[in-house]
Every structure is written in structure tokens, then in C-alpha cells.
Amino acid sequence: MKILHTSDWHLGQYFIHRHRKEEHAHILEALLEIIRAENITILLVSGDIFDTGNPPNYALEQYYNFLRRVLRQTHCRHIIVTGGNHDSPSVLNAPKELLQFLDIRVIGGVERNEQNEVIIEAEFLDLQDENGNSEAVIFAVPYLRDRDLKLSVAGETLAERAEILKNAIRNHYAKGGELAQKYVSKNIPILTMGHLFAAGLRNETGENLESQEAENDIHLGNLGKIEADTFPEIFSYVALGHIHKAQKVNGQDNIRYSGSPISLSFSERLDQKSVVILNYQGADLTEIRQIQLPLVRHLVRFSGTFEKVSQAIVHFKNTDNQSNNTLRTWAEVRLKTENILPNADQKLRELAEKRNIEILKVVIERPVSQTQRLEEMDLEEANIQDVFLEKCKADGITSPTQLQQLNETFIELQSRLVEDENHL
């Protein structure tokens, strides 16, 4: 049996006022071809199907059309979709009961009983073949929001709250592990899914990535990191979503982020996008393999003086794009200068146009004071916590202790606002 793990499609994303419709159309076609060529039995999509809770109609159309084609044009028998922090549980769950008849299981968010208790069993999926025999078990955990795990307690510190959340997530997976025990004797794959931020993320050279990921504040900043031992050993593979760079967790082959299928920001421009293929013989995971996805649009960053950037644009070779017959390159320019350069923006855009490059934004970088630095921050990619801290410094707050206390309070307020917004 072969299983494909993917996540973080972010259908409907607008990137500096440009939609990604064409890119997603290319990549969904590539996914379909992989499912067909690899004879995939089970497809796992670990959250952030859409970029927003209210996706545009074309994104919904791409999603449902892809599901339809998987069922009609491949031998894939089961599709499991879980919600991420960008997804609206109600949007994902709207056709849930209908899709279930087609062996498409959607877990947009946690389910509750009349006593407002989380129904763990609703996330536990016994996938059966045409004869009604169990052929795999998936503990399909969606993004767990604060309100899904605990009630806030007055007076608790941010660190205490983060620890309670981590323990609650650990208990959630432990209960799933208990439910899976009765399937051990059936000699079938037992897996779990998740959409969260795990500790121990490193790139191919062993460099720690935890400070580099723009989305690492999913649970109360870095305090909310989930350790690899959160997942019971009964799960032979943990299919994670949320981090956009494909990687193992703490070096463990069987706990992985598949990564996003396209680069979703300029900070991801160098990432190689892929999906994960799992090969099972009975309950044994015999092979874990990454398959590269085609590069459908180059994202590039030019940085330096006007002369250096101009030369880089002139000599830029768009070989990857041309070889894959893909879309026009998008670029960001970070122009370093101490002086005002009249029409620099226009001149660079005209130069790029001749190389089939579209410059989406130009950022002027010059030596600045703390207040000027705040005013000129690149808000397209800046982390909201960084903006807050720069504002504090601009207002004269420099004490590390004060900054830490203010930052913790800010993170908690931000988290509560997000919870209230998602609850609406």
C-alpha cells in the first residue's frame, strides 16, 4: 500500500495583490499525476487547504475539482483532509457528510458532544476496503485551537498557559494512541496527522530552523513547540502540516512536514518543494521517499546597490522557468542606498521587463534611526511580534526584562483575539 502526504496548499492566496490561481492549477495537476503514477491508495492532506477562512470561489472550485479527478482518474481509494489554522472548520466541513460517501473524510475541526467535550473518536478513522475489512487506521487531528484544549485560567502566566496547552495536545494524541491499540493485531498501517509547530526543526545542513519560520507562533510563540515524543510510538508515521519547508522533526524519519507545494513568500524562494510517499507492507513502513514537485514560478530576490541590482537583473538566467515551461518570474528588490535615487523603481522595473521578470515590490534599505526603522519595516513579510517590539523600542523601552514581559502580554492578547475571531 502506498500513501501520499501533502499539506499547506493555501489555495486562494493573494501574494502582494497577485493571485496564485495558475500556479496552483499546475501543482494540483502535478499531484494528480504523482497519485496516478505511484498508484497511491491513501491521500493525506494535513491542513491549510485554503489561505483564508473565506476562500475565493475559484479556490473552492480547484479544491473540489481536484477531489473529483482523484476519484475518477486514479486508483486512490481514500482521501483524508484535516483543517489547519488558516482554514475555516465550517467551510471545510460543509460537504463533509456527502464526501464521506465517496471515501473522502474531512476533519475541519474538533467535534463536541452535548456536554461540550471533545469527541476524540470523530478523528479516528478506520479505512476499509471494498469488502469492509480494515486496511488502515488514521488518527486525523486537525489544528487544535486554544478553546479546543482548555479554558483559560485567570492569573496564569504565558509560560504556564503554554505548558498546559502542550500537555493538552500530548493528552489528545495519547487518547488516539489508546484507540489504536485494538488494531495492532490486524497488521495494517496506523498513522496520525497534525497541524502544529514542532520542536527540533533543522535543514539539510543541520542548521536550526526554529528562528527562521515565519509561522512558528501557531501556539503562543516559540513557547508552544511540540516535542517529537508527543506522538505515541504506535503511530508508524506522523503526517504534519504548518511548516512550509519539507523536513523531519528532530531527525526522525517517520515524523515529517511535507511542506507547501509552492513557495508562499520570498523567504521560501530557495526551498525545494516536494511530497512524501510512504510504502507499507502490512503494518510495516518499508520506505519513505520524497518526490520533487515542479517549479512553476521562480521567486527571486535582488539585493544591493542600484548598480549591483541592475547587473544582477541583466545577467539573471531564467533557466528553471524555461525548462519547465512555467510562469513569469516574480521578484523582490532590496535596494541599499544612503541617497534618494530618482526613478530608481521605474528604471529597475523597465530593466526587469526585458528579462521577463515582474518586480512585485522594491524595498529601500538605508541606515536609519530606531523610529525610522519602524516606519520603513517591510510589513509584507515582517512578523507581527517583531513590529510590536520595534514599536516598544521606538518608544524608548530598552530593558530586556520589560521587553520580554510586554512581548508575552502581547502574544497572549493576540492569541485571545484570534480565538474570538475564529469563534465568530
N, C-alpha and C positions, 0 to 999 in steps of 0.2 A: 504493500500500500504506500502511495506517495501523498504527502501533504505539502501544500504551499502556504507559506507565512508571509503576509504583507501588511502594511499599515500606513497611516498618515497620508492618505491621498490628498486631503484638503481640496476636494472638488469645489469649484466656485470661487477660488481665491482670486482676489484682485491684488496685483503686485505693482505698487506705485501707479495706480489708476489704469493698469492693463490687466485684462482677464487672461486666464491660463487655459481657456477652453480648448485651443488647438493642441497644446502640449498634453493635456490630459487625454484627449482623444487618441493621440499617438501612443501614449503609455498604456492606456487601457487595451488598446489593440495588441500591444506587445505582451501584456499579461495574459490575454486570451490565447495568444499563440503559444506561450510557455505552458499554460494549463493543458492545451491540446497536445503539444509535442511531448511533454513529460508524462502524459496520461495521469493527471492528478485526480485523486479520489476526493480529497477534502481541501477546501479553501478556507483559510483563516484570515480575517481582516481585523486587526487589533486596534480599532479606534481612529478617531478623526477622519471619518469618511468625508465629511464636509468641512469647509473652513469656518463657517459660521452656523449658528443655530437656525438661521433663516436663509438657506441657500437659494441662489437664483434658480429659476425654472430649468435652464439648460443643464445645470449641475445635477438636478434631480433626474432629468431625462438621461444623462450619461450614466448615472448610477443604475437605474432600473433597466436600461437597455443592455448594460454590461451583464447584469444578473441573468437577463433573458438569454443572451447569447451563450453564456457559460452553460446553461441548462440545455440549450438546443444544439450547440455546436461542439461540445466536448463530452467526455465521459465522467466529468466531475459529478459526484452524487450528493455531496453535502457542502453547503456554504454557511459559514458561521461569521456573523458580523457583530462586533461589540462597539458600544459608544465610547467616544473619547471626550476630553474636556472641551473641545471645540463643538461637539455635536449636541443637538437638542434631543434628549431622550424621546420626547413626544413625536418629533419629526421622524426619527428612525423607527419608532415603534408603531407608527400609524398603520402600515400594512402588515404588521407582524403576524397576525393570525392567518392571513391569506398566504403569505410567503411560506409559512410553516408547512402548508400542504405541498409545497414544491421542494421540501427539504432545504429551505433557506431559513436558518434560525437567526433571529435578530434579538440581541440583548442591548437595548438602547441605554438602560439604566437599571438600578436595582428595583425589584418589586417588593411590595409590602403587604402584610395581611391587615385585617381589621384592627388589630392592636398596634399597628404602625411598626411592626417588627419586620426586619429584612428577611425575605424568603430566599434562603441560600439555594434551595432545591431548584428554583427557577433558572439559576445559572448553570445547573448541572445537566449536561446534555448526553443522553445515551443515543448514539447514532447507530441506526440499524440498517441492515441490507434489505434486499427485496423479499427475503424470506422471514424478516422480523427478528433476525439474530443480531446481537450487538457486535459491531465491528470497530468501534472506537468510542472513547469517552472524553468529552471536552468540558472542563470547568471554565466556562466562558465569562470571565469577570470584566464588567465594563469599568469605566472611570468611576472611582469611588469618591463621591463628594463628601465634604465635612458632615453634612446633615445625614448622609447615609451611614455614617460610622458611629457618631456620638452626638451628645448635646453639649454645647459649651458650658463651662462651669465658671461662675463669676470669680474673679480674682486669680485665675490660673495664669502663669507666665507663658510666654510664647514657647519656650523650650518644653515646659510641661505639657502644653497642648500638642506640640509636635510629637512628643513621646507617646501620648495617649493615642494619637492618630496612627502612628506606626504600629503600635500594639493591636489596634483595632483591625488594621489591614492584615497583620500577621494572623490574627484570630479568624478573619474571614477566609483566608486561604487554608488554614488548618481545618476548618469545618468542611471545606471542599475536599480536602485530603481524606477526611473521615468517610465522606460519602463514597469516595472512590474505592475504598478498601474491598467492598464486596465484588468488585470487578477484576481484582488481581488474578483470580483463578481462571478467568476467561481467556487469558493470553491475548489481549488486544491493547492497542495504544491507549495510554492515559496521559492527557496533556492538559495544560491550563493556559489561560490568556490573561493579559492585564494591560492597563494603560496608566503608567505611573513613571516616577523618576527613581531609578535605582542607583545605589552607590557602586563605586568601582568601575566607572566607565573610562576606557583607555583606547587610544587609537592604535594603528598598526605598529608604531614605534614604542608603545608603552607609555606615551605621554598622557597624563591625567586630563580628561576632557570635562570634568565637572564644572570648571570655571568658564568653559567655553560655550556651553549650550544655552541658547537664548531662552529656552523654555524650561529651565531647570527649577522654576519656582512653582511647580504644579501643586505642591503641598507645603505651604508656609516656608518658601525659600529652601535653601540647602538643608535646613533642619529636618525636612520631611523625606530625606532619602531613604529608600527601602533597601535593606540588605538582601544579598542573594539567598541567605538561609531562611528568608521569609517564606519561601516556596517549599512545601513538603517534598521529600525525595520520591514519593510515589508518582509524582508528575515527571515523566521522562523528558518532557520538553516544556519550556515556558516561552510562549509567543508574546512578546511585548511590543507596545507601541508608545509613542510620545516623543522619543528622541529621534531626530531626523537623520542621524548618521548611523549606518548599519554597524553593529558591533556586539561583542559578547559582554556579559555582565561579570565583572570580577574574574575574567579569564575563563569562565565556564562555557564550554561549547554548547550546552543544552539550555542556556538561559540567554536569550538574544533579543535585540531590537533589529527588526528587518530594515528600518529606516524608511524615509519617504521615497517615492518613486521618481520625483523630480526635485530639483533644488528650489526651495521655497524662499530663499533670501540670498543676497550676495555673499553672506558669510558661509553659505553651503556650496559656493561655486566650484570648489575643488573636490567635493565628495563624489565618490563613485557610487551610483545608485544601483540597488540590487533587490532581489527577493531571496527567500530561504526555502530550499527544498529538503524535505525530510523523507527518508526511506525507512519503512518499518517492515520487519519480518516478525509477524505475530506481535508480541509486546515489546520486542527489542528494536531500539532505534539504531539501525546499522549504518546510516550515512546522513551527514548534514552537509549540505552543499549550497553555496551562493551562486546565483546566476545574475550576471550583469544585465542591467536594463539599458536600452539605447539612450544616448544623449540626444534629446530632441531640440534643445535650445542651449546655446552657450550663455552663461552669465560670467562676465569678466569685470575686473576692477583695475582701472589705471590710476596710478598714484605717483605724485612727484610734482616737479615744477612744470610750467606750461610747456617748455621745450621738451622735457622728458616725456610728458604725456603725449605730446604731438608725435614724437618719434615712435612711441610705443604703438599708437594707433596706426601710423603709416606702415609699420612692419608687422602688424598683427596678422597672423595666418589662421584663417577660419577653417582649418583642415577637418576638424571633427564634424563641424556642421555640414560641410560639403560632402564628406564621405557617407553621411547618414541621410542626406537629402532632407535636412531638417529646417528649423525655423530661424529667422533672423536673430543675430546675436544682440543681447541686451547688455548695456554697460553702465557702470558707475564710475565717475571720475572724482578723485580726491586731489584737489589742486592745492599744492603747498606754495604759498606766496606771502610776502610781507607787504606787498603793494597792491593797489587796485589795478586790475587789468581790464581795460575797456573791451567789451565784446568778446571776452575770452570764451564764455559759454557758447556763443553763436559760432565762433571760429572752430571750436572743437567739434561741435555737432556737424558742421559742414564737412569737416575732415573725415569724421566717422561715417558720414553718409556715403562717401566714396568707397568705403571698405565694407559696405553692407552691415554697418553697426548702428544701432539706435542707442544713443545715450539717454538713459532714463532720468538721471539726476547728476548734478555737479555740486560737490561739497567743497567750499573754500576753507582751507586749514591755514591758520596763521597764529603766531604767538599771541596769546590773549590772557587777560586777567581772569580771575575765577568767575566774575559776573558775566564777562563776555563769553567765556567758555560755556556757561549755561545757556546763554542766548543763542549760541551757534551750534549746539548739540544736534546731531543728526537724529531727529525723532523717529525717522522711518525704522531704524534698527536699534535705537537705544533701549535698554532695559528700563522699565518704569522705576525700579528701585534706584538705578543709577541717577536718573533725573531728579528723584527726590533728594538723594544725598548731595548732589551738586547744588540744589537749591538751599539745603541746610548750610553748606559751606559758604555759598554766596551771601547768606545772611549772617555770617560771622561765627557759626558754630564749628569749632575745630577739635574739640575734645573727643578722642576715640570712644570714651565711655558714653558721652552724651549722644554721639552719632549712632552707636550700637543700640542704645535704648530707643531712640527715635525711629530707627530703622525697624526694630522689632514691632513697635506700636503701629508703624505704617503698614507693615506686612499683614498684621492681624486685621487692621481696618479694611485693607484691600481684599483680604480673603472673605471677610463678612459681606462686603459689598457684592462680590462675585456670587456668593451663595444666595444672597437676596435676589440678585438679577436672574439667576438660573431657576429660582423657585417661582418666578412670575409666569 
